[in-house]
Amino acid sequence: MSTFRAALIQMTSSRSVADNVATMDRLVRAAAAGGATYVQTPETTGIMDEDPRRLFETLTGEAGDATLAHGRRLAREFGLHLHIGSLAIKVGDGTKAANRAFVIDPAGEIVARYDKIHLFDVQLANGEVYRESARYVAGDEAVTVDLPFARLGLTICYDLRFPHLFRTLAKDGGAEVLTVPAAFTRPTGEAHWHTLLRARAIETGCWVLAAAQAGLHENGRETYGHSLAIDPWGRLVAEGGIEPGVIFADVDTGEVAAVRGRVPALTHDRPFKLEATGRVGS
């Protein structure tokens, strides 16, 4: 099978796990009704809370996570592959979490996990400060997973700014579809979201599917939305707005080989060395 219908779920997750699970449930049902066999939710599907104390009072380990348990039930009920873009999962001694993606098969089994490698530690020009490393432990393993219709390469949000990860997933991991569930801030999204996602598709000759958080959240954070599906030539196939909803895209993985045949950049790597010289005029 080289074609499948993908659905990207756009959410405005809050501090309430129960409310977020209810939203995910409603939108996954809409995705299934629309014929999707692969459904992706955004980063931090289960909860968005900037208060560390309150957040860690709510979080659990993987076995107790309500969003994951409900996602597994939905995958079984509708016989689809559900990719939960990420959940905050307590790890170690429980003082930090993993920002972890899950791919669930139609039997409700978890077939892949990916912990976000690159953590978003930044102060934006508008004064917003984000320190993911204060709450999360970075992953250290790139992950691909074979589904009946495609091999996926898994990433999360800020990973998008590290093209060597995407090239590794495509060239060494054999990924045909690169996934980027995200919660981009509005300022960075307006500046870079479309450009970076299209670049990753063009550089690798892969499809790119990116479900996004959108709108003004209960914690005061504003995310960019605009969930995107991009083909291997870098063309926008589907795009969301800034409201919760479902975006559909019909994906033909046969286009991957066709595009890579036209521009075989993945096969043209050459070794080189860096020669550092003094500044001109020094």
N, C-alpha and C positions, 0 to 999 in steps of 0.2 A: 504494500500500500504506500503510495507516494503523496496522497492528498488527505487532508483532514481539516475539520472545522475547529478553529480555536476561538475561545471566548476569554476576553480580558475583563476582569471585574475591577471596577473602580469604586473605592470606598472613602468615607471620611471617618476613620476609626476614632473612637472616644476612649475614655477611661473605663467604660463599662464593658467587661468581657461579654456579658449576656446580651447587651445591645449589639455588639459587633458580631457575635455568633448569629443573631437573628437576621442581621443585614446580609451576612455571608450566605445564610440559608436561602433567603429570598432571591438573591442574585444568582446563586448557583442553580436554583430551580429554573430561573429565567434562561440561563445559559443552556441548560439541558433541553428546555422546550424549544430553543432555537437551533437545536441540532448539534451542539458542540460535543466533541469527544475528548477534548483537552480544555481544561478550565484553569486559569491562573488568577490568583488573588494578589494584592500588593504586599509590599513589605509591612511589617508590624500589623498584620491583619487582626490579631487578637486583642491588642491594647496599644494605645498611645498615651503615655503619661510621662511628663518630664520630671515629676517629683520622685527621686530615687527611693525614699522611704516607703511611700505609698505603693510605688510600682512593685517593690520586692515583697511587700505584704500580700500582693495579689498573685504574683508569679508562682508557678509550681515547676516541678520537673516534668519531663516529657510524658511520663505515665499518667500524670494527673491533669494534663492540659485539656481544658474543656473544648477549645477551638479545634485542636487536633482530633479529639475524639469525635466531634460532630462532623468534621471534614471526612473522616474515614467512613462514617455512616452515609453521608451524602454520596461519596464515590461508589459505595456498594449499591445504594438505592437506584442510582441512575446509570450504573455501569460505565462510568467515565474515569479518565485520569484527572485527578484534582491536584494541582500544584499550589500548595499554600505558600505564598511568596516569602513570608517569614513569620516566625513567632519568637517571642522572648522566652527562652527556656532556662530555668535555673540549672547551673552546673557546679561541679566541685562542692565547696562548702556552703553554697547557696548565697554567697555575697556578690556574685556576679552571674551574668547570664550569657548564653549564646544567642546570637541573632541567626536563627536557623530556619532554612527552607526545607519543606517536605514535599516529595512527589509520591502520591498515593494511587495505587492501581484500582481497576474496577472491582476487585475483590476486597477492597478496603485495606490492603497491605501497604506498608511504607516500603517503597522500592529505592528511594534515594533520600539522603539528607545532605545539606550543604550549610556550613557555618560561614557567615560573611567574613571574608579575609581582610578587607580594607575598612577601617573604622573612621567615621566622619568626626574629626576633631578640628574645629574651625571657628573663627569669629568673623561673621559677615560684615560687610560695610555698613549695613543698617543697624548694627549693634547686636544682632542675634548671635548667641554663643551655643555651640553644640560640642559635647564631649562624650562621644559614644564609648570611649575607652574607660570612662569612669564607671560604666555599668556593664559593659560587654567584654567578653574575651574573644580575641580575633581567631578565626579559623586559620588553618595552614595547609589545606588540601583542596585542590581543584577537583570538580566532580562533573562527570557526564553520566547520563543514564539512557539506556536503550528502551524506547517505547515501540509498540508495534508499527507506528507510522513515522518515527523519526528518532534520531539520537539528539538529546538535549544537552546543552552546556549550561550549568547553573551559575548565576551570579546574583548579587543583590546590590541595588542602588549605587553607593559610592564606588563600588567595584568598576562602574562604567568608565571612570577616569583612568583606568590602568589597562591600556590596550594589549599589553603583553599577556595578560590573563586570557583575554578573548582569543588572541592568536593561538595560545597554547591549547585552549579548548577545541578550536577548530582544526588546527594542524595536527597536534599530537593526540587529542582526544576524539577526533573524528566527528565533532558536533556539526549538525546541519541546521539546528535551531538554537540560537542563544537567547537565554531568558534573563530579563532584568526587572523583576518586581522591585518597586521603588517607593520612596516617600520624599521625593525631591522638594526642597523648599521653593517657594514661589520665585525669589530673586534668581537662584541658580538655575531653576527650570526655565525661566524666561530667557536667560542668557545662553544656556548650553544644552538643554535636554534634547531637542530635535537634532542638533548638529552632531552631538556625541553618538546618539543611537544610530543615525544614518552612517556615520563614519565606521562604527563597529561592523555594521552590515557590509559596507563596501570593502573594508580591509580584509574581511574573512570570507566573503561570498556566502554568508549565512543569512537565513531569516532571523530577525530579531523581534521578540515578543516582550512587551514591557507593560505590565499592569501597574497602575499608580494610585497612590493616595491623592485626594483632591479636596480643596476647599479649606475653610476655617475650622480647626479642630477645637474641641472642648478645652484643651490645654493652652490655647492661644496661638499655636503654631499654624501657619498657613502653607499648604502644600500645593504643588503646581497642577496635578492632574495630567490631562492629555495623554492617557494611555495610548500606546502606539504599536502597530504591526508594520514592519518594514521588510520588503523583499530583498533578495541577495544583491540586487542592482542598486539598492539604496532608495527605492521608491516607497512613499507612504501608501500603505494599502488600507489602513483603517486608523482612525484617531478619535479619542474621546474628548470631552470638554472638561468642565470643572465640577460636575455633579456626579453623585453615585450612579452607577449604571453598568451596563454590559456592552462591550464592543466586540463584534464578530469579525473574523478574518478567515478566509479559505486559503490554506497553506498548501503549496505544491512543492515538496522537497526535491522534485525532479529539476526545479530551477537552479538548485545549488550546483549540480554538476555542469549545467549549461553555462552559468555565469563564470564558474571557475575555469571552464574551458576557454572562455573569451579573454579573461584576465587571470592567468594562473599564478598570481603573486605568492600564494602559499608555498609554491614549489621553487621559488626563486631566491630564497635566503642565501646569503653568502657571508662567510666569516670576514670580519674586519677588526682592526684595532683602532683605538683612539689615540691620537697624538696631541698631547696638550702642549700648547705653545704660549709664550708670554703675550700679554696684550700689546696691540699695535701702539707704538709710541712709548712703551715702557722702557 
